[in-house]
Amino acid sequence: MTHQIALVTGASRGLGRNMALHLAKRGVRIIGTYRSSSAEADAVRHEIEALGGSAVMLALDVTDTRSFAAFASKVAETLKADFNRGRFDFLINNAGNGLFANFAEATEEQFESLMATHLRGPIFLTQKLLALIEDGGRILNVSSGFVRFTLPGYSLYASAKAALEVLTRFMAVELGARRIRVNAIAPGAIATDFGGGAVRDNEGINESVAQGIALGRVGQPDDVGRAVAAILSDDMGWANGTTFDISGGQLL
């Protein structure tokens, strides 16, 4: 039996970790990336192996485009050595950083950081990996609910994610000849370490945000991980070029 393989950037923590775990529960093999903490990455690998799955964790800084060619070569080596495959099935452009900056005080350095992480990185990493993605495979870009609703301090972050959503549609059209489906997800408020973990750790903030969500609570990582596993499944094989809102109905 040939197992599907997913490459998940930023898989050592937060939503990326949860996505990797839920995919592994469905029998998908994982190539995960981490930026700096090999210990966190190893912990995720052990969790996946405990589920009966298989995972390899590779170092990657998505802001360093000069490293992408060597990373793609490493992925090719990993596919052959660890999975006896030449290509993988799913690419999830998840790695990201949260940055609070009111528009009037936002700096070019902050702008560059967000665009390098959330737009330039996914564009040029995906380019380098295209030859390794199976025809009929899937690409999933991680956007944000901030593209649809607003909260002061996230204008630059939301602008980068809005560009990623537009990119998703163009990728879907241009990769259609290879039957590669390209979609995005837009999570709402999730109880993770994003933004310093405020939604997760501050009870007052958690309750305040929950009041604006139709289902009456903030999201949990499992809400997103399960959705990603479902979107990448064959059941959602006809979805293409769209962004899935995964917010529980936030600020409708």
HELIX and SHEET records of a PDB file:
HELIX    1   1 GLY A   14  LYS A   25  1                                  12    
HELIX    2   2 SER A   38  ALA A   50  1                                  13    
HELIX    3   3 THR A   65  SER A   67  5                                   3    
HELIX    4   4 PHE A   68  PHE A   83  1                                  16    
HELIX    5   5 PHE A  103  GLU A  105  5                                   3    
HELIX    6   6 GLU A  108  MET A  115  1                                   8    
HELIX    7   7 ALA A  116  ARG A  120  3                                   5    
HELIX    8   8 GLY A  121  LEU A  129  1                                   9    
HELIX    9   9 LEU A  130  LEU A  132  5                                   3    
HELIX   10  10 GLY A  145  VAL A  147  5                                   3    
HELIX   11  11 SER A  155  GLU A  174  1                                  20    
HELIX   12  12 GLY A  176  ARG A  178  5                                   3    
HELIX   13  13 PHE A  194  GLY A  197  5                                   4    
HELIX   14  14 ALA A  198  ASP A  201  1                                   4    
HELIX   15  15 GLU A  203  ALA A  210  1                                   8    
HELIX   16  16 PRO A  221  ILE A  231  1                                  11    
HELIX   17  17 ASP A  234  MET A  236  5                                   3    
SHEET    1   A 7 ALA A  55  ALA A  59  0                                        
SHEET    2   A 7 ARG A  29  TYR A  34  1                                        
SHEET    3   A 7 ILE A   5  VAL A   8  1                                        
SHEET    4   A 7 PHE A  88  ASN A  93  1                                        
SHEET    5   A 7 ILE A 133  VAL A 142  1                                        
SHEET    6   A 7 ARG A 181  PRO A 187  1                                        
SHEET    7   A 7 THR A 243  ILE A 246  1                                        
END                                                                             
